[in-house]
Amino acid sequence: MKSWRYLDSDEERDLRIDFMRGIVLLVLIVVHIELFSVYNLFVWERIGVVSGAEGFVILSGYITGLVSRKRIQEAGWGGAVRKLLSRAFQLWRVSVFSICFVLLLTFLPKINLTSLVTFTDRGANTTYALFPPPGTSIDTWLVDIVLLRIGPHQLQILGFYVCLLALTPLILKAISGGRTPLVLLLSWLVYGVNTIFPMIPTGSQFENGFPLLTWQLLFVHGLAIGYHRTRVWHFMSGKQGRYIFALASVLFLGFMFWAQNTPNPLIPSYARISWIAADVYRSVYDRYMLKNTLGLLRLVDYASVLIVGYAVLTRFWEPLQRGLGWFFIPIGQASLYVFIVHIYVVAAIDNLLPFGYPLDQHALWINTAGHTAALATVWLLVRYRVLFRWIPR
């Protein structure tokens, strides 16, 4: 068993984090390609009431904190700040380019871009336009594009990152100055206030799914953990860590059981149980587990998933790395690249599959083939470094 363990070090690159980011990206790709396939039986809030987005945010915060600490030590505070602001500007450029490129694609005949230019709330059976209607003035278009107020919903979280990275130097200044407890307390206060009195300070569409003042909680905590990685690792490796892992394991199993009772009609009856009444499930879910408002129980669930997942990867690294690392590690290491190109894969799948209603459960194996083709395409693009020179990673 010891030979299977991950050999931890103080190196900047932690392959377990890359592996986990790869899993998160798989979940994001499967969810954004609206087909019902075998993959959905595992990623549609099946291991718990969690999605890929939460992991994407907290792991991004972790990497930012880890890398920023090293930069502060090597290049000084000014060098670290320049890198952070440069990254924020890079994400802004990527977002603007993606919005404009998708807009240009809409003028091509016989191309279905519905999944990129609209968002359908399946629960409410309502579709929302993500771009201004025809006849909108040029100045309105320019303002909306520059402020990232429009664009494919699959990429809108980039606007969230642009805002947070612009604020990260102030947060890091406090963390590096020994004020981490104060930073975390303020983060919780902002989260709590925005839960009671929701605010949308940017006015951008991304705040419909990722309210800045709410979702900052995940990024800030990831930032603090990454910055203090060595201290956190030593703490979790000690006796206290064993108790935390035991509690996380119990919570993980409890939330997994809860998730199997989902009344979601898009999950086939053979893939769920009904030990918990549907009205009870919906009541608790709507109050404590919603995604966009980051319900408290959802946060607890994701914390347990991360702790258990990281521990499993640590203990069983060798077989997991040999069996699945060839896929998850490369796409996890090129996470931004994968996130950018996946919207075009989404559009390609929408135009290639030969049927109308994408969530048709009777097309399970065709849908599974579609998801597999999309995942294979993304992996091959990373494997052969396609457009790596122009697309940031």
Summary of the structure (lengths in Angstrom):
residues: 393
radius of gyration: 21.0
end to end distance: 34.7
largest distance: 65.7
contacts: 1206
relative contact order: 0.17
helix: 70%
strand: 2%
